[in-house]
Amino acid sequence: MAAPFVLTLSCPDRPGITARVASFLFERGGNVLEAQQFNDAASGRFFMRVEFAPGRAWGDALRADFTALAGEYAMDWKLVQRDRPRRVMLMVSKFDHCLADLLYRWRIGELVMEPVAVVCNHPREALTHTNIGEVPFHHLPVTADTKAEQEAQVRALAEETGAELVVLARYMQILSDQQAAHFAGRCINIHHSFLPGFKGAKPYHQAHARGVKMIGASAHYVTSDLDEGPIIHQDVEAITHADTPDELVRKGRDIERRVLSEAVRLHLEERVLLNGGRTVVFRG
């Protein structure tokens, strides 16, 4: 029995799409395990995610069969094996709490991925709290003068390793427009949700000085607009006047790591579909 597959699609909304997809799978012996859909009235587009056990036709044969139906409805679509580990490149600077969390969740089987590289703009010794283990480590330093060359090295490494997803796990460098465009739709970043109110250094200290009552973090796809790409996942935590700047930093680290790991999980499970500057997220 072949492993389950996931079909995701988006297209202009019209009657009959769900029925046609369901009939297509039924006629080929497929068994639907999970199905979610969304009709976006604002954009006039239809979004769908179907997880199914394949029947007589699966893999390349099923893709070939579905092409005609997809063309009829002008679908943007993807058909993948559900449990195949996606190849992921992780990028980090000195703050390694998000990296450590992602690697831990991978090792216990919570994230179905294959880390193919850890890229850091500082030497390995800077990551004092992370067990990288057997994952290949690449020290790619960057300065204003070498940024273009370093980003070319990153692209080459992604190509060489077959990375399907790039995760900026507190990688404290701004990607150029060229780099953001190259990894469009397959690069996830994490940032504190104070933006744009508290940009720059020490955002938690700025928040403390302003007496904020809520802190949080956002994970999003990288675009040329700094920290303004389509949002995948967010979370918040209430704070009080008694919290010190150090306590805000501690709570912020915790929110950042869990928000990023959840965004990565949703992406790996093909639960995120782009809808212009927004996302459709089919949670499960």
C-alpha positions as CSV (number, residue, x, y, z in Angstrom):
1,M,0.0,0.0,0.0
2,A,1.4,3.4,-1.0
3,A,1.9,6.1,1.6
4,P,-0.8,8.8,1.8
5,F,-0.6,11.8,-0.5
6,V,-1.5,15.4,-0.2
7,L,-3.1,17.4,-3.0
8,T,-3.2,21.2,-2.6
9,L,-4.8,23.6,-5.1
10,S,-6.0,27.1,-5.7
11,C,-8.0,28.4,-8.7
12,P,-10.7,30.9,-9.6
13,D,-13.8,30.0,-7.6
14,R,-16.7,28.3,-9.5
15,P,-19.3,25.6,-8.7
16,G,-18.4,22.0,-8.8
17,I,-14.7,22.0,-7.9
18,T,-15.0,20.0,-4.7
19,A,-17.3,17.4,-6.5
20,R,-14.9,17.0,-9.4
21,V,-11.8,16.5,-7.2
22,A,-13.7,14.0,-5.0
23,S,-15.0,12.1,-8.0
24,F,-11.5,12.1,-9.5
25,L,-10.0,10.4,-6.4
26,F,-13.0,8.0,-6.0
27,E,-12.8,6.8,-9.6
28,R,-9.1,5.9,-9.1
29,G,-9.7,4.1,-5.8
30,G,-8.5,6.8,-3.6
31,N,-9.7,7.1,0.0
32,V,-10.0,10.7,1.4
33,L,-8.5,10.9,4.9
34,E,-8.8,14.7,5.5
35,A,-10.2,17.5,3.4
36,Q,-10.4,21.2,3.9
37,Q,-11.4,24.0,1.6
38,F,-11.8,27.8,1.6
39,N,-13.7,30.1,-0.7
40,D,-12.2,33.6,-0.5
41,A,-14.9,36.1,-1.5
42,A,-12.4,39.0,-1.5
43,S,-10.2,37.5,-4.2
44,G,-12.7,35.2,-5.8
45,R,-10.3,32.2,-5.4
46,F,-10.9,28.7,-4.1
47,F,-8.4,26.8,-2.0
48,M,-8.3,23.2,-1.1
49,R,-6.1,20.6,0.7
50,V,-6.9,16.9,0.4
51,E,-5.0,14.1,2.2
52,F,-5.8,10.7,0.8
53,A,-4.7,7.1,0.5
54,P,-4.1,6.4,-3.2
55,G,-5.7,3.5,-5.0
56,R,-4.9,2.0,-8.4
57,A,-3.1,5.1,-9.7
58,W,-0.6,7.0,-7.6
59,G,2.6,9.0,-7.9
60,D,3.5,10.1,-11.4
61,A,0.5,8.3,-12.9
62,L,-1.9,10.2,-10.7
63,R,-0.2,13.5,-11.5
64,A,-0.5,12.8,-15.2
65,D,-4.2,12.1,-14.8
66,F,-4.8,15.2,-12.8
67,T,-3.2,17.5,-15.2
68,A,-6.2,17.7,-17.5
69,L,-8.6,18.5,-14.6
70,A,-6.2,21.1,-13.3
71,G,-6.1,22.7,-16.7
72,E,-9.8,22.8,-17.0
73,Y,-10.1,24.9,-13.8
74,A,-6.8,26.9,-14.2
75,M,-5.5,25.4,-11.0
76,D,-2.2,26.0,-9.3
77,W,-1.7,22.6,-7.7
78,K,0.8,20.3,-6.0
79,L,0.7,16.6,-5.3
80,V,3.2,15.2,-2.9
81,Q,3.7,12.2,-0.6
82,R,2.7,13.2,2.9
83,D,5.4,11.6,4.9
84,R,8.4,12.3,2.7
85,P,10.9,14.3,4.7
86,R,11.4,17.7,3.1
87,R,15.0,18.9,2.7
88,V,15.6,22.0,4.9
89,M,18.4,24.5,5.2
90,L,18.6,26.3,8.6
91,M,20.2,29.7,8.9
92,V,21.2,31.3,12.2
93,S,23.4,34.0,13.8
94,K,24.3,34.0,17.5
95,F,20.9,33.5,19.1
96,D,20.3,29.8,18.7
97,H,17.2,29.1,20.7
98,C,15.0,28.6,17.6
99,L,17.7,26.4,15.9
100,A,18.0,24.2,19.0
101,D,14.2,23.9,19.2
102,L,13.8,22.9,15.5
103,L,16.6,20.3,15.7
104,Y,15.1,18.9,18.9
105,R,11.6,18.6,17.3
106,W,13.2,16.9,14.2
107,R,15.1,14.4,16.3
108,I,12.0,13.3,18.2
109,G,10.0,13.0,14.9
110,E,7.7,16.0,15.4
111,L,9.0,17.7,12.3
112,V,9.2,15.5,9.2
113,M,12.2,17.0,7.6
114,E,15.8,16.3,6.7
115,P,18.2,19.1,7.8
116,V,20.7,19.3,5.0
117,A,22.7,22.3,6.3
118,V,23.1,24.7,9.1
119,V,24.4,28.1,7.8
120,C,25.8,30.6,10.2
121,N,27.5,34.0,9.7
122,H,29.5,33.3,12.9
123,P,31.9,30.4,13.7
124,R,30.4,27.2,15.1
125,E,31.7,28.1,18.6
126,A,29.1,30.9,18.7
127,L,26.3,28.4,18.9
128,T,27.0,27.4,22.5
129,H,23.7,25.9,23.4
130,T,22.9,23.8,20.3
131,N,23.8,20.3,19.5
132,I,24.1,20.4,15.7
133,G,25.4,16.8,15.7
134,E,25.6,15.2,12.3
135,V,24.0,18.1,10.4
136,P,26.7,19.7,8.1
137,F,27.7,23.1,9.4
138,H,28.7,26.0,7.1
139,H,30.4,29.2,8.3
140,L,29.5,31.8,5.7
141,P,30.6,35.2,7.2
142,V,29.1,38.3,5.7
143,T,30.0,42.0,5.6
144,A,28.5,44.9,3.6
145,D,31.3,44.4,1.0
146,T,30.9,40.7,0.7
147,K,27.1,40.4,1.0
148,A,26.5,39.6,-2.7
149,E,29.2,37.0,-2.7
150,Q,27.9,35.4,0.5
151,E,24.3,35.3,-0.8
152,A,25.6,33.6,-3.9
153,Q,27.2,31.0,-1.7
154,V,23.9,30.4,0.1
155,R,22.1,29.9,-3.2
156,A,24.7,27.5,-4.4
157,L,24.5,25.5,-1.2
158,A,20.7,25.3,-1.4
159,E,21.1,24.0,-4.9
160,E,23.8,21.6,-4.0
161,T,21.9,20.2,-1.1
162,G,18.5,20.2,-2.8
163,A,17.0,22.3,0.0
164,E,13.2,22.7,-0.5
165,L,12.8,25.1,2.4
166,V,15.1,27.7,4.0
167,V,14.4,28.7,7.6
168,L,15.8,31.9,9.1
169,A,16.1,30.7,12.7
170,R,17.1,34.1,14.1
171,Y,19.4,34.8,11.2
172,M,20.2,38.5,11.9
173,Q,20.9,39.6,8.3
174,I,18.6,41.3,5.9
175,L,18.2,39.4,2.7
176,S,18.7,41.4,-0.6
177,D,15.8,41.7,-2.9
178,Q,17.5,39.2,-5.2
179,Q,17.9,36.7,-2.4
180,A,14.3,37.1,-1.3
181,A,13.0,36.7,-4.8
182,H,15.1,33.6,-5.3
183,F,13.6,31.8,-2.3
184,A,10.1,33.2,-2.7
185,G,7.5,31.0,-1.1
186,R,10.1,28.7,0.4
187,C,11.9,30.8,3.0
188,I,10.4,31.4,6.5
189,N,11.5,34.0,9.0
190,I,10.6,34.8,12.6
191,H,10.4,38.2,14.2
192,H,8.9,39.8,17.3
193,S,5.5,41.1,16.7
194,F,6.3,44.6,18.0
195,L,7.1,45.6,14.4
196,P,6.8,48.2,13.1
197,G,6.4,49.9,16.5
198,F,9.7,48.7,18.0
199,K,12.2,48.4,15.2
200,G,16.0,48.3,15.7
201,A,18.0,47.1,18.7
202,K,16.6,45.7,21.9
203,P,12.9,45.7,21.0
204,Y,11.9,44.1,24.3
205,H,13.6,46.9,26.2
206,Q,11.8,49.4,24.0
207,A,8.5,47.6,24.8
208,H,9.3,47.7,28.6
209,A,9.9,51.4,28.4
210,R,6.5,51.9,26.7
211,G,4.7,49.7,29.2
212,V,3.3,47.2,26.7
213,K,0.8,44.6,28.0
214,M,1.2,42.0,25.3
215,I,4.2,40.6,23.5
216,G,4.4,38.1,20.7
217,A,6.1,36.8,17.5
218,S,5.2,36.3,13.9
219,A,6.5,33.7,11.4
220,H,6.2,34.7,7.8
221,Y,7.4,34.0,4.3
222,V,10.3,36.3,3.3
223,T,9.7,39.0,0.7
224,S,11.6,42.1,-0.4
225,D,9.5,44.0,2.1
226,L,11.4,43.6,5.4
227,D,9.4,41.5,7.9
228,E,6.2,42.2,6.0
229,G,5.7,38.9,4.1
230,P,2.6,36.7,4.2
231,I,2.1,35.6,7.8
232,I,2.0,31.8,8.6
233,H,1.6,31.7,12.4
234,Q,1.5,34.1,15.3
235,D,1.3,33.9,19.1
236,V,1.1,36.3,22.0
237,E,1.6,36.3,25.8
238,A,0.2,38.8,28.3
239,I,2.7,40.6,30.5
240,T,2.4,43.0,33.4
241,H,4.1,46.1,34.9
242,A,6.1,43.7,37.1
243,D,8.0,42.1,34.2
244,T,11.6,43.3,33.8
245,P,13.3,43.7,30.4
246,D,15.1,40.4,31.0
247,E,11.9,38.7,31.7
248,L,10.4,40.0,28.5
249,V,13.4,38.7,26.6
250,R,13.0,35.3,28.2
251,K,9.3,35.2,27.4
252,G,10.0,36.5,23.9
253,R,12.5,33.7,23.2
254,D,9.9,31.1,24.2
255,I,7.3,32.6,21.9
256,E,9.7,32.9,19.0
257,R,10.8,29.3,19.1
258,R,7.3,27.8,19.3
259,V,5.9,30.2,16.7
260,L,8.7,29.3,14.2
261,S,8.5,25.6,14.8
262,E,4.7,25.6,14.2
263,A,5.1,27.6,11.0
264,V,7.7,25.1,9.8
265,R,5.4,22.2,10.7
266,L,2.5,23.8,8.8
267,H,4.7,24.3,5.7
268,L,6.2,20.8,5.8
269,E,2.7,19.3,6.0
270,E,1.6,21.3,2.9
271,R,-1.0,23.2,5.0
272,V,-0.1,26.7,3.9
273,L,-1.3,28.2,0.5
274,L,-0.3,31.7,-0.6
275,N,-3.2,34.1,-1.3
276,G,-1.5,37.2,-2.6
277,G,0.0,39.0,0.4
278,R,-1.8,36.6,2.8
279,T,-1.9,32.9,3.5
280,V,-4.6,30.3,3.7
281,V,-3.6,27.9,6.6
282,F,-5.4,24.6,6.8
283,R,-4.7,23.6,10.4
284,G,-4.5,20.0,11.5
